[in-house]
Amino acid sequence: MRRTVSALSAVTLTCGLLVFDVLSLPAGTTSDPEVLVRTLSFSGAGELAGQETTSPEDGLRADDATEDDAPTSRPATTPRSATPVSAVPTGSASTASASTASAPVGPAPASGAPTSLPVEMSAVAPAVLTDRISTEEFAVMGVTWADEGVGARRAQVQVRVREADGWTAWTPLSVADDGPDPGTEEYERAADIVATDPLVTADADGVQVRVETVDGEALQDLEAVLVDPGESASDGAGTTTTPLSGADAAVARPAMTLRSQWGAKAGQCSTSYSSTVVAATIHHTAGSNNYTATQSAGLVRGIQSYHQGALGWCDIGYNFVVDKYGQVFEGRGGGVDRPVVGAHSGGFNDRTVGISALGNYDVVAAPAPMVSAMARVAGWKLALYGRSVDGTATLTSAGGGTSRYSAGTKATLPVVFGHSDVGLTACPGKKLYAQLGSLRSQAAAYQVSAEDNQYGDLFAITAGGASDDVELHADSRASSFRNRMLSVASGLAEQRPDQWRFFVGSYRGDTRPDLIAVRAAGTTSGKVEVSVYSWASGYRSRVLSATAPLAAFTPDQRWQIDVSTGPDGRADLVFVDTAGTGGMMDVHVLSAASNYSTWSVHASTAFHSGYATGEVKMLMDDNRDLWLIKHGGTTGTGMMELHVVSAASGYKAFSLHRGVPAELGPLTKWAFTTGDYTSDGRQDLYLLKVGDTGSGRSEVHVLSGSSLYRTFVLHRATSLPELPYPAWQVSIG
């Protein structure tokens, strides 16, 4: 039996052998449209054939259709001699259409996974076939029944509805594979029923339902749920966005209609969040494609009402819905840029974003504006978490009734994949599935065109974490360092932070941020040693172990270390001798191309030696210019000082002297690095406050190079905790 959904108030109206429950969803604000959910309970379905079902007291119109169309033909299975007990044939048993479960589209699942639902339908009459029933207008519908009996989840349902131009063809509705993941709070509170995916329609006012079951028995508590989403003054008002300004728009957020604009109801329980987003699942809603641009918002309201009201979910299952005109609608609440856990793909909701196409794309292709808009959403959302659209992601199934993968099974999937890749469903439709290649290409192009350098993420590296290994935790540049994109243990065991310095940079010159670990002290060789763990392996595999031509030393006393990208795109190591020779500092650059065995630069600089330990920070930017940063509190002016000598002058001439009105604490509470945050070809300066922030979170402050370091373009509290140095070390890559 179904659980009570407390958010609904019900008035029961009796109509012949049907029971209509008129459910009114409470409005979120006084301006929100009232959404009506009508439930048709087929308590006497076996007696409905041949009857005209109307109810003057319920305001139902008489059904003016007279012909008895056959349902859409599907492949027949082996006939069974027994006649179903509750069969309601409209013709002879020999002419009744039988069916099997729709085979999912997409690539074959992993070995051992089923390829179709194990349904064996009879070639005789259906278990239930209602008459064509006149109703009040509705825009979204679905069919539900009790989760009782062996065949409850293997039934096949077809519906047709009456729209303005007459009765539609029969449309198969898959048993819903979307829904909360097993084991979650939302899964436990959901209605204890079996339900079909929702069908969207263009203001229908009639419905007919056909059900086939394994044993021919009628389903218990069979109901059709019809949703009238009402009307809102904002329907058809177009899309909007809250664009991020300046460098915040690293990958621009697509224009979208927010929940407050399409009349969303509040979620019925607290929002759940993943640790990150690694993949996008593509869906379609099924049903009619004959809606107008002004009707789309109402259809989204209807889907939310079906998911909340009939199924008992916390909110609409999808994270985003896109219509055929390219309008994007924010789906489940919790923040469009946050890793909100949806209910769009049972068993695979964690760490994925669900994007659904409004309509049915099994027999017709999705329009170009729809595909392009879905690509923009996928490209933007994945970039927020540092994920390229290209490549694969490995997800662990939480299981579920129609999942292709049992609980605990790991599935390696494209970063953008179809619902049918993980569930026994025809979603997102054969035609849209065939368009996924184009969608991926457009999403990848959107990421690249929107952000010339999609890297530059903030990495916090600890010499020893809970895993007893060196760990990397990163916030994405695309989210302006608000969203965690990575938390991973490397293949390097826990180390002493006073002996090691950690960086991220591209060892091979492919822009991928590898882990470069430098052991400066305590080596058995007596020299500096370098290890590289590859980005491609998730930092588990060591791809280089080298001994540098430099005697071991204690970091941050006489010597300081940095990393700088050379002209070949590779991350070279920079060693600055602050004692130097002849009273001047020296700089030495060790090339990645030589596996850190050969020096590419030896130079005496224009910087005087003699600074106290911890008084200055030495950096080399990607233009190869050398920086000396003297923090506030040691300058005598209360300002931070920036001094830069140029590579073009052989480090003999200054290109910048700048006082920055920032009174900084000790360098143990601050970290510094450079990079092109604003994507304008100039080196910006990152000031990273890693202690005493007040909020308990590390902060990023960026001074723009284009303003000659006079103007901050970012002040941001990250998702990272405070990062006391040297136990934690930060790097941009």
Secondary structure, 3 states (H helix, E strand, C coil): CCCCCCCCEEEEEEECCEEEEEEEECCCCCCCCCEEEEEEEECCHHHCCCCCECCHHHCCCCCCCCCCCCCCCCCCCCCCCCCCCCCCCCCCHHHCCCCCCCCCCCCCCCCCCCCCCCCCCCCCCCCEECCCEEEEEEEEEEEEEECCCCCHHHCEEEEEEEECCEECCCEEECECCCCCCCCCHHHHHCCCEEEECCEEEEEEEEEEEEEECCCCCCCCCCEEEEEECCCCCCCCCCCECCCCCHHHHCCCCCCEECHHHHCCCCCCCCCCECCCCCEEEEEECCECCCCCHHHHHHHHHHHHHHHHHHCCCCCCCCCEEECCCCCEEECCCCCCCCCECCCCCCCCCCCEEEEEECCCCCCCCCCHHHHHHHHHHHHHHHHHCCCCCCCEEEEECCCCCCECCCCCCEEEEECEEEHHHCECCCCCCHHHHHCHHHHHHHHHHHHHHHCCCCCCCEEEEECCCCCCEEEEEEECHHHCCCCEEEEEEEEEECCCCCCEEEEEECCCCCCCCEEEEEECCCCCCCEEEEEEECCCCCCCCEEEEEEEEEECCCECCCEEEEEEECCCCCEEEEEEEEEEECCEEEEEEECHHHCCCCEEEEEEEEEECCCCCCCEEEEECCCCCEEEEECCCCCCCCCEEEEEECHHHCCCCEEEEEEECCCCCCHHHEEEEEECCCCCCCCEEEEEECCCCCCCEEEEEEECHHHCCCCEEEEEEEEEECCCCCCEEEEEC
